[in-house]
Amino acid sequence: MIDARRRRQRPEAAIHAAVCDHLRLRAKPDVLWLHPANGGTRDIREAARFKRMGVLAGASDLLLWHRGNSFALELKSPAGRLSDAQLEFLARFNDAGGHSASAEGVDRALATLEAWGLLRGRASPPPHRCPTEMRDIERRRAERDDKVSS
């Protein structure tokens, strides 16, 4: 009961956990990934110590590497918005030669990881197709198949 209430209060945490579960199960063997533990509440001393140690404000939720390529994925709930620090991190990451994205929800996050070639198999429709568009495609295929078989 407490876990369900906590997930409702922190939807991005639930999205993050689900994406990490997929990575544990489906990441290609040569993918290295991590979550930089930047978030959370800290007192002023601990925050200053972490900053001295290299914690970077706005760092993405997941950092991934595969065959010489770097990826940064920021996870958002449907109501979530990127902060200025997150936007700056994503821009700097791209400027440094990496690939970055922000994904709203589990399905879009998985579609992004699949598009980057980091996961085995498919768990979601292609990222450029919404569910309505997929239904239309399936309907057209069925209509075409009916015409061919007639």
Rosetta constraint file for C-alpha pairs under 8 A:
AtomPair CA 1 CA 5 HARMONIC 6.31 0.50
AtomPair CA 2 CA 6 HARMONIC 6.09 0.50
AtomPair CA 3 CA 7 HARMONIC 6.14 0.50
AtomPair CA 4 CA 8 HARMONIC 6.34 0.50
AtomPair CA 5 CA 9 HARMONIC 6.32 0.50
AtomPair CA 6 CA 10 HARMONIC 6.11 0.50
AtomPair CA 7 CA 11 HARMONIC 5.58 0.50
AtomPair CA 7 CA 13 HARMONIC 6.86 0.50
AtomPair CA 7 CA 14 HARMONIC 5.65 0.50
AtomPair CA 10 CA 14 HARMONIC 6.86 0.50
AtomPair CA 11 CA 15 HARMONIC 6.34 0.50
AtomPair CA 11 CA 77 HARMONIC 6.00 0.50
AtomPair CA 12 CA 16 HARMONIC 5.97 0.50
AtomPair CA 12 CA 75 HARMONIC 6.81 0.50
AtomPair CA 12 CA 76 HARMONIC 5.77 0.50
AtomPair CA 12 CA 77 HARMONIC 5.22 0.50
AtomPair CA 13 CA 17 HARMONIC 6.13 0.50
AtomPair CA 14 CA 18 HARMONIC 6.24 0.50
AtomPair CA 15 CA 19 HARMONIC 6.21 0.50
AtomPair CA 15 CA 75 HARMONIC 7.33 0.50
AtomPair CA 15 CA 76 HARMONIC 7.80 0.50
AtomPair CA 15 CA 77 HARMONIC 7.31 0.50
AtomPair CA 15 CA 105 HARMONIC 6.19 0.50
AtomPair CA 15 CA 106 HARMONIC 5.57 0.50
AtomPair CA 16 CA 20 HARMONIC 6.17 0.50
AtomPair CA 16 CA 61 HARMONIC 7.86 0.50
AtomPair CA 16 CA 75 HARMONIC 6.73 0.50
AtomPair CA 16 CA 106 HARMONIC 7.88 0.50
AtomPair CA 17 CA 21 HARMONIC 6.16 0.50
AtomPair CA 18 CA 22 HARMONIC 6.43 0.50
AtomPair CA 18 CA 106 HARMONIC 6.94 0.50
AtomPair CA 19 CA 23 HARMONIC 6.27 0.50
AtomPair CA 19 CA 106 HARMONIC 6.30 0.50
AtomPair CA 19 CA 109 HARMONIC 7.13 0.50
AtomPair CA 19 CA 110 HARMONIC 6.91 0.50
AtomPair CA 20 CA 24 HARMONIC 6.15 0.50
AtomPair CA 21 CA 25 HARMONIC 6.33 0.50
AtomPair CA 22 CA 26 HARMONIC 5.54 0.50
AtomPair CA 22 CA 27 HARMONIC 7.33 0.50
AtomPair CA 22 CA 110 HARMONIC 7.99 0.50
AtomPair CA 23 CA 27 HARMONIC 4.75 0.50
AtomPair CA 23 CA 119 HARMONIC 7.13 0.50
AtomPair CA 26 CA 119 HARMONIC 5.22 0.50
AtomPair CA 26 CA 120 HARMONIC 5.22 0.50
AtomPair CA 26 CA 121 HARMONIC 7.40 0.50
AtomPair CA 27 CA 31 HARMONIC 6.28 0.50
AtomPair CA 27 CA 118 HARMONIC 5.78 0.50
AtomPair CA 27 CA 119 HARMONIC 4.41 0.50
AtomPair CA 27 CA 120 HARMONIC 6.13 0.50
AtomPair CA 28 CA 118 HARMONIC 5.82 0.50
AtomPair CA 28 CA 119 HARMONIC 5.43 0.50
AtomPair CA 28 CA 120 HARMONIC 5.91 0.50
AtomPair CA 30 CA 66 HARMONIC 6.29 0.50
AtomPair CA 30 CA 67 HARMONIC 7.34 0.50
AtomPair CA 31 CA 64 HARMONIC 6.93 0.50
AtomPair CA 31 CA 65 HARMONIC 5.77 0.50
AtomPair CA 31 CA 66 HARMONIC 4.85 0.50
AtomPair CA 31 CA 67 HARMONIC 7.76 0.50
AtomPair CA 31 CA 118 HARMONIC 6.59 0.50
AtomPair CA 32 CA 64 HARMONIC 5.64 0.50
AtomPair CA 32 CA 65 HARMONIC 5.19 0.50
AtomPair CA 32 CA 66 HARMONIC 6.62 0.50
AtomPair CA 33 CA 62 HARMONIC 6.92 0.50
AtomPair CA 33 CA 63 HARMONIC 5.62 0.50
AtomPair CA 33 CA 64 HARMONIC 4.18 0.50
AtomPair CA 33 CA 65 HARMONIC 6.32 0.50
AtomPair CA 34 CA 62 HARMONIC 5.78 0.50
AtomPair CA 34 CA 63 HARMONIC 5.53 0.50
AtomPair CA 34 CA 64 HARMONIC 6.57 0.50
AtomPair CA 35 CA 61 HARMONIC 5.65 0.50
AtomPair CA 35 CA 62 HARMONIC 4.79 0.50
AtomPair CA 35 CA 63 HARMONIC 6.34 0.50
AtomPair CA 36 CA 59 HARMONIC 7.34 0.50
AtomPair CA 36 CA 60 HARMONIC 7.64 0.50
AtomPair CA 36 CA 61 HARMONIC 6.65 0.50
AtomPair CA 36 CA 62 HARMONIC 7.02 0.50
AtomPair CA 36 CA 63 HARMONIC 7.54 0.50
AtomPair CA 38 CA 55 HARMONIC 6.55 0.50
AtomPair CA 38 CA 56 HARMONIC 7.47 0.50
AtomPair CA 38 CA 57 HARMONIC 7.28 0.50
AtomPair CA 38 CA 59 HARMONIC 7.30 0.50
AtomPair CA 42 CA 46 HARMONIC 5.93 0.50
AtomPair CA 42 CA 47 HARMONIC 5.78 0.50
AtomPair CA 43 CA 47 HARMONIC 6.16 0.50
AtomPair CA 44 CA 48 HARMONIC 6.15 0.50
AtomPair CA 45 CA 49 HARMONIC 6.18 0.50
AtomPair CA 46 CA 50 HARMONIC 6.11 0.50
AtomPair CA 47 CA 51 HARMONIC 6.14 0.50
AtomPair CA 48 CA 52 HARMONIC 6.28 0.50
AtomPair CA 49 CA 53 HARMONIC 6.30 0.50
AtomPair CA 50 CA 54 HARMONIC 6.46 0.50
AtomPair CA 50 CA 55 HARMONIC 5.55 0.50
AtomPair CA 51 CA 55 HARMONIC 4.90 0.50
AtomPair CA 51 CA 56 HARMONIC 6.92 0.50
AtomPair CA 57 CA 85 HARMONIC 6.07 0.50
AtomPair CA 57 CA 86 HARMONIC 7.45 0.50
AtomPair CA 57 CA 89 HARMONIC 7.88 0.50
AtomPair CA 58 CA 83 HARMONIC 7.45 0.50
AtomPair CA 58 CA 84 HARMONIC 7.82 0.50
AtomPair CA 58 CA 85 HARMONIC 4.46 0.50
AtomPair CA 58 CA 86 HARMONIC 3.97 0.50
AtomPair CA 58 CA 87 HARMONIC 7.48 0.50
AtomPair CA 58 CA 88 HARMONIC 7.38 0.50
AtomPair CA 58 CA 89 HARMONIC 5.71 0.50
AtomPair CA 59 CA 85 HARMONIC 7.91 0.50
AtomPair CA 59 CA 86 HARMONIC 6.30 0.50
AtomPair CA 59 CA 89 HARMONIC 5.85 0.50
AtomPair CA 59 CA 90 HARMONIC 7.86 0.50
AtomPair CA 60 CA 72 HARMONIC 5.79 0.50
AtomPair CA 60 CA 73 HARMONIC 5.69 0.50
AtomPair CA 60 CA 74 HARMONIC 4.75 0.50
AtomPair CA 60 CA 75 HARMONIC 7.84 0.50
AtomPair CA 60 CA 86 HARMONIC 6.86 0.50
AtomPair CA 60 CA 89 HARMONIC 7.38 0.50
AtomPair CA 60 CA 90 HARMONIC 7.48 0.50
AtomPair CA 61 CA 72 HARMONIC 7.54 0.50
AtomPair CA 61 CA 73 HARMONIC 6.09 0.50
AtomPair CA 61 CA 74 HARMONIC 5.04 0.50
AtomPair CA 61 CA 75 HARMONIC 6.29 0.50
AtomPair CA 62 CA 72 HARMONIC 5.80 0.50
AtomPair CA 62 CA 73 HARMONIC 5.17 0.50
AtomPair CA 62 CA 74 HARMONIC 6.61 0.50
AtomPair CA 63 CA 70 HARMONIC 7.46 0.50
AtomPair CA 63 CA 71 HARMONIC 5.76 0.50
AtomPair CA 63 CA 72 HARMONIC 4.68 0.50
AtomPair CA 63 CA 73 HARMONIC 6.52 0.50
AtomPair CA 64 CA 70 HARMONIC 5.88 0.50
AtomPair CA 64 CA 71 HARMONIC 4.96 0.50
AtomPair CA 64 CA 72 HARMONIC 6.35 0.50
AtomPair CA 65 CA 69 HARMONIC 5.57 0.50
AtomPair CA 65 CA 70 HARMONIC 4.62 0.50
AtomPair CA 65 CA 71 HARMONIC 6.12 0.50
AtomPair CA 66 CA 70 HARMONIC 6.70 0.50
AtomPair CA 66 CA 118 HARMONIC 7.20 0.50
AtomPair CA 69 CA 98 HARMONIC 6.72 0.50
AtomPair CA 69 CA 99 HARMONIC 7.81 0.50
AtomPair CA 70 CA 97 HARMONIC 7.72 0.50
AtomPair CA 70 CA 98 HARMONIC 4.88 0.50
AtomPair CA 70 CA 99 HARMONIC 6.18 0.50
AtomPair CA 71 CA 98 HARMONIC 5.68 0.50
AtomPair CA 71 CA 99 HARMONIC 4.74 0.50
AtomPair CA 71 CA 100 HARMONIC 5.53 0.50
AtomPair CA 72 CA 90 HARMONIC 7.37 0.50
AtomPair CA 72 CA 93 HARMONIC 7.51 0.50
AtomPair CA 72 CA 98 HARMONIC 7.48 0.50
AtomPair CA 72 CA 99 HARMONIC 6.37 0.50
AtomPair CA 72 CA 100 HARMONIC 4.60 0.50
AtomPair CA 72 CA 101 HARMONIC 6.50 0.50
AtomPair CA 73 CA 100 HARMONIC 5.82 0.50
AtomPair CA 73 CA 101 HARMONIC 5.16 0.50
AtomPair CA 73 CA 102 HARMONIC 5.72 0.50
AtomPair CA 73 CA 103 HARMONIC 7.17 0.50
AtomPair CA 73 CA 109 HARMONIC 7.80 0.50
AtomPair CA 74 CA 101 HARMONIC 6.32 0.50
AtomPair CA 74 CA 102 HARMONIC 4.53 0.50
AtomPair CA 74 CA 103 HARMONIC 6.26 0.50
AtomPair CA 75 CA 102 HARMONIC 5.92 0.50
AtomPair CA 75 CA 103 HARMONIC 5.20 0.50
AtomPair CA 75 CA 104 HARMONIC 6.16 0.50
AtomPair CA 75 CA 105 HARMONIC 7.03 0.50
AtomPair CA 75 CA 109 HARMONIC 7.05 0.50
AtomPair CA 76 CA 80 HARMONIC 5.15 0.50
AtomPair CA 76 CA 81 HARMONIC 6.96 0.50
AtomPair CA 76 CA 82 HARMONIC 7.90 0.50
AtomPair CA 76 CA 102 HARMONIC 7.13 0.50
AtomPair CA 76 CA 103 HARMONIC 5.98 0.50
AtomPair CA 76 CA 104 HARMONIC 4.65 0.50
AtomPair CA 76 CA 105 HARMONIC 6.14 0.50
AtomPair CA 77 CA 104 HARMONIC 5.44 0.50
AtomPair CA 77 CA 105 HARMONIC 5.46 0.50
AtomPair CA 78 CA 104 HARMONIC 5.67 0.50
AtomPair CA 78 CA 105 HARMONIC 6.42 0.50
AtomPair CA 80 CA 104 HARMONIC 7.76 0.50
AtomPair CA 82 CA 86 HARMONIC 5.86 0.50
AtomPair CA 82 CA 87 HARMONIC 6.32 0.50
AtomPair CA 83 CA 87 HARMONIC 6.26 0.50
AtomPair CA 84 CA 88 HARMONIC 6.12 0.50
AtomPair CA 85 CA 89 HARMONIC 6.13 0.50
AtomPair CA 86 CA 90 HARMONIC 6.21 0.50
AtomPair CA 87 CA 91 HARMONIC 6.24 0.50
AtomPair CA 88 CA 92 HARMONIC 6.10 0.50
AtomPair CA 89 CA 93 HARMONIC 5.95 0.50
AtomPair CA 90 CA 94 HARMONIC 6.24 0.50
AtomPair CA 90 CA 100 HARMONIC 6.00 0.50
AtomPair CA 90 CA 101 HARMONIC 7.41 0.50
AtomPair CA 91 CA 95 HARMONIC 6.16 0.50
AtomPair CA 92 CA 96 HARMONIC 6.13 0.50
AtomPair CA 93 CA 97 HARMONIC 6.66 0.50
AtomPair CA 93 CA 98 HARMONIC 5.41 0.50
AtomPair CA 93 CA 99 HARMONIC 7.17 0.50
AtomPair CA 93 CA 100 HARMONIC 6.93 0.50
AtomPair CA 94 CA 98 HARMONIC 4.72 0.50
AtomPair CA 94 CA 99 HARMONIC 5.71 0.50
AtomPair CA 94 CA 100 HARMONIC 6.41 0.50
AtomPair CA 101 CA 112 HARMONIC 7.69 0.50
AtomPair CA 102 CA 109 HARMONIC 7.89 0.50
AtomPair CA 103 CA 108 HARMONIC 5.43 0.50
AtomPair CA 103 CA 109 HARMONIC 4.98 0.50
AtomPair CA 103 CA 112 HARMONIC 7.48 0.50
AtomPair CA 104 CA 108 HARMONIC 5.99 0.50
AtomPair CA 104 CA 109 HARMONIC 6.84 0.50
AtomPair CA 105 CA 109 HARMONIC 6.31 0.50
AtomPair CA 106 CA 110 HARMONIC 6.11 0.50
AtomPair CA 107 CA 111 HARMONIC 6.10 0.50
AtomPair CA 107 CA 123 HARMONIC 7.95 0.50
AtomPair CA 107 CA 124 HARMONIC 6.11 0.50
AtomPair CA 108 CA 112 HARMONIC 6.10 0.50
AtomPair CA 108 CA 127 HARMONIC 6.64 0.50
AtomPair CA 109 CA 113 HARMONIC 6.32 0.50
AtomPair CA 110 CA 114 HARMONIC 6.03 0.50
AtomPair CA 110 CA 123 HARMONIC 7.08 0.50
AtomPair CA 110 CA 124 HARMONIC 6.87 0.50
AtomPair CA 111 CA 115 HARMONIC 6.02 0.50
AtomPair CA 111 CA 123 HARMONIC 7.75 0.50
AtomPair CA 111 CA 124 HARMONIC 6.03 0.50
AtomPair CA 111 CA 125 HARMONIC 7.17 0.50
AtomPair CA 111 CA 126 HARMONIC 6.33 0.50
AtomPair CA 111 CA 127 HARMONIC 5.25 0.50
AtomPair CA 112 CA 116 HARMONIC 6.20 0.50
AtomPair CA 112 CA 127 HARMONIC 6.88 0.50
AtomPair CA 113 CA 117 HARMONIC 6.43 0.50
AtomPair CA 113 CA 118 HARMONIC 5.56 0.50
AtomPair CA 113 CA 119 HARMONIC 6.32 0.50
AtomPair CA 114 CA 118 HARMONIC 5.83 0.50
AtomPair CA 114 CA 119 HARMONIC 5.35 0.50
AtomPair CA 114 CA 120 HARMONIC 7.66 0.50
AtomPair CA 114 CA 121 HARMONIC 7.97 0.50
AtomPair CA 114 CA 122 HARMONIC 6.98 0.50
AtomPair CA 115 CA 127 HARMONIC 7.68 0.50
AtomPair CA 125 CA 129 HARMONIC 6.69 0.50
AtomPair CA 125 CA 130 HARMONIC 7.82 0.50
AtomPair CA 125 CA 131 HARMONIC 7.88 0.50
AtomPair CA 125 CA 134 HARMONIC 7.87 0.50
AtomPair CA 129 CA 133 HARMONIC 5.91 0.50
AtomPair CA 129 CA 134 HARMONIC 6.34 0.50
AtomPair CA 130 CA 134 HARMONIC 6.31 0.50
AtomPair CA 131 CA 135 HARMONIC 6.27 0.50
AtomPair CA 132 CA 136 HARMONIC 6.34 0.50
AtomPair CA 133 CA 137 HARMONIC 6.24 0.50
AtomPair CA 134 CA 138 HARMONIC 6.22 0.50
AtomPair CA 135 CA 139 HARMONIC 6.11 0.50
AtomPair CA 136 CA 140 HARMONIC 6.17 0.50
AtomPair CA 137 CA 141 HARMONIC 6.18 0.50
AtomPair CA 138 CA 142 HARMONIC 6.19 0.50
AtomPair CA 139 CA 143 HARMONIC 6.19 0.50
AtomPair CA 140 CA 144 HARMONIC 6.06 0.50
AtomPair CA 141 CA 145 HARMONIC 6.05 0.50
AtomPair CA 142 CA 146 HARMONIC 6.13 0.50
AtomPair CA 143 CA 147 HARMONIC 6.34 0.50
AtomPair CA 144 CA 148 HARMONIC 6.24 0.50
AtomPair CA 145 CA 149 HARMONIC 6.14 0.50
AtomPair CA 146 CA 150 HARMONIC 6.16 0.50
